[in-house]
Amino acid sequence: MTKSLQELSDRLEIQDLLVDYSYAVDRREWDALDGIFTPDAEIDFRATTGSVHGDLATIKAYLGETMAYFSVTQHLVAASKIELDGDVATGRTMCHNPLVLTAGGVMFVGLWYIDRFVRTDAGWRIAHRAQELAYLHNDPRSAAS
């Protein structure tokens, strides 16, 4: 199964995009997300948040507010399944996300990112992202009820 140099390059660029997202969120560098998503990206976090979805500005504002509840986060992405089709691609990527709560304790989230990528003049970008929940452990919202 020989892959072309273009396909290998595309896969590496998309993989870098997934890692760049993780670093941007964990370092709280919200403006770095502008170079990861298309300007008209649709982002759906309802699987883990219950209600948040929208454009990039909406997600950046949400992250800025909610990440204050965590002193440390790590988005550990792995096992990406990328399907290329010319200038578009789809992907399914595992994420294990431990989050240290500022109030004490650690919350764990396991999910998959379901992405649609597009090749732009600036390189590959995420045009659509949704989450599929695998597990939540020690979610403080469940203890509040």
N, C-alpha and C positions, 0 to 999 in steps of 0.2 A: 504494500500500500504506500506507494511513493507520493509525497505531497510536493507541490510546487513551492518555490521560494516565496511567491506571493502569498500562498495560503499559510505558510509557516510564519511569515511576517505579520499577516493579519491576526493570526491566533495569538502571537506574542503581544501585539499592540492591545488587543482586547483584554488579555490577561493582565497587562500593566494597568489598564483602565480599572479593572476590578480591585487591584491592590491600591491604586491611587485613591479610590473611593474610601477604602478602609482607613488609610492613613489620614485622609482629610477629615473624616468624622472623628476618629480617635484623637486627633490633634486639635479638633475644633476649629479647623480652617475652612469655614463655610464658603468663602469666596473661591476656594480651590475647586469646589463643585461645579463652577461655571465652565471649567475645562474638561469636565467629565460627562456632563449631560448636554444635550442639545438645548438651545434656548426655549424650545417649545415642548420640552420633555413632560411626560405625564408620569407621576410617581405615586404609587399606591402602597401605603404602609398600614392599611386597615387590618391586615392579618395579625399584626403585633400590637397596634395601638387601639384598634377598635373603631377609629374614625378618621384618621389623617390620610388624605390623598389630595393631589392637586399638582400645580406647576412647581417649578424649582424654587421660586420665591417663597411659596407657601411652605415647602419642606425645609428650606433654610431657616425660616422664622421658627418653625416647630422645633427643629433640632437645637437652635439657639436657646429656646426656652427650656426644653426638657432635659437637655444634657447637664443642666445645673444640678440635677438630682443625683448625678454620678460623679465620683471623683476620678475614676479611671474606667476606660472601656477598651476592649480589644475585639475588633472584628476579624476573626480568623476565617479566611475564605479558602476553599479547597474544592477539588474534584469538579471543576467546571466542565460542563458538556456544551461545547460550542458548535453550532451548525452554521456554516457559511453558505451564502447564496449571493455571490457578486458583491454588491455594495451594501448589503444588509446581512444581518446575522441574528440568530437567537441564542440564548444561553440560559442554562440552569446551573446555579452555583451554590454549594453548601456554605453556610456560615454558622459558626459557633461564636456566640458573643457573651462573654462574661462582663458584667457591669458591676463595679463596686459602688454601692449606695453611699452617698454622703452621710446618711443617717445611720450607717452601719449595715454590715452584711453584704452578701454578693448575690446578685440575680443572674440567672443563666437563660439565654434565649438561643434556641436552635431554629434555623430557618433556611429556606432556599430563596435566592434571588432569581426571579424569572425576568429576563431582560430581552429587549430588542435593541440591537445596535445598528447604527448607520455610519457609513463612511462619509465624512465631510471633508471640505477643503483643508481643515485643521487636523484631520485624522479621525479615527473611530470615536464615536460618542454614544452614550446611552440615550435612546429616544423614549423608551418606556421601561419602567421598573415596577414590578410588583413583588410582594413577599408571600411566601407560603410557609405557614408556621409548622414547625415540627414539635417543639416543646417550649414551655416556660417553666422555670423553677425558681421559687422564692420571689414571685412577683408580689411586691408590697400592696398592689391594688386589690389582690384577692383577700388579704388579711383585713382590709378596711371594712369589709361588709359583715 
